[in-house]
């Protein structure tokens, strides 16, 4: 365990309270935050991505946030490369890196020290595969994937995630090896990190959903409609176009649905996203789960998280 870099990871579904908790922990343990959110990387996409304000950051430095134009694509390989540099920089300044976010693939790839070959992307192929999905469904994509990567096809068929199926096909077609082979090869590299993982969730799922609904209402008040109109009128990358909060409002801008109908759709899609996040993170048995509704106030929740963090760093 000698010479391993301590990392604290704070994960959980959207609207669970990750930002507030991680900021307070970083203040206590001399840390800086590395954002693991696939949409908060983009400039000008402030409201829909729920980026923390400067006030909410409380002076804590946040890395890998608000740095990329919306017309640029960004992959998990890009994230791991950039995040590793941030981890080393923070560690070399005798501070603790906190990896915070809800994009499970980003978090896991970094903390498991997954290495990527020089990765090629083919957005045109992705669009073609998405059209196949729309025309013939996910079974057709899984059938295609099974031809060269049966292990990934079997794994992804258990919980169908169209984005990941398309990515697995694209990866093989553009890089010449399967994602399964890539992951196995990367596991041969020694992991330089000692990670303490904290997860935030709610035992009563309805309480989380209520928080999501309130957050969406607050986004509307803060100007989400105007932001969405501006972002949708600009060039979007294959990555940024997937952001929840914009595409749900398109029918309103086209006068096909009322604003209230689109807001309800946005709330529903955000709740579904939270459910997918919970499913993803629940697979990791190393996460120390804290259920916000078990505590009477934030201070009690923070104290429990601080104890886990202290044990992880010093214990």
SULHUMO-V164804 format. One record per helix or strand of 3 or more residues. SS is the DSSP state (alpha for helix, beta for strand). FROM is the first residue (numbers start at 1). LEN is the number of residues. Records with the same first field share a line. If there is no record, write none. Layout:
# SULHUMO-V164804
SS: FROM-LEN  FROM-LEN
This chain:
# SULHUMO-V164804
beta: 5-8  31-5  96-6  193-9  288-4
alpha: 18-11  54-4  76-17  104-8  123-14  138-9  150-9  162-14  179-8  205-18  224-9  240-3  247-7  259-24  292-3  298-17
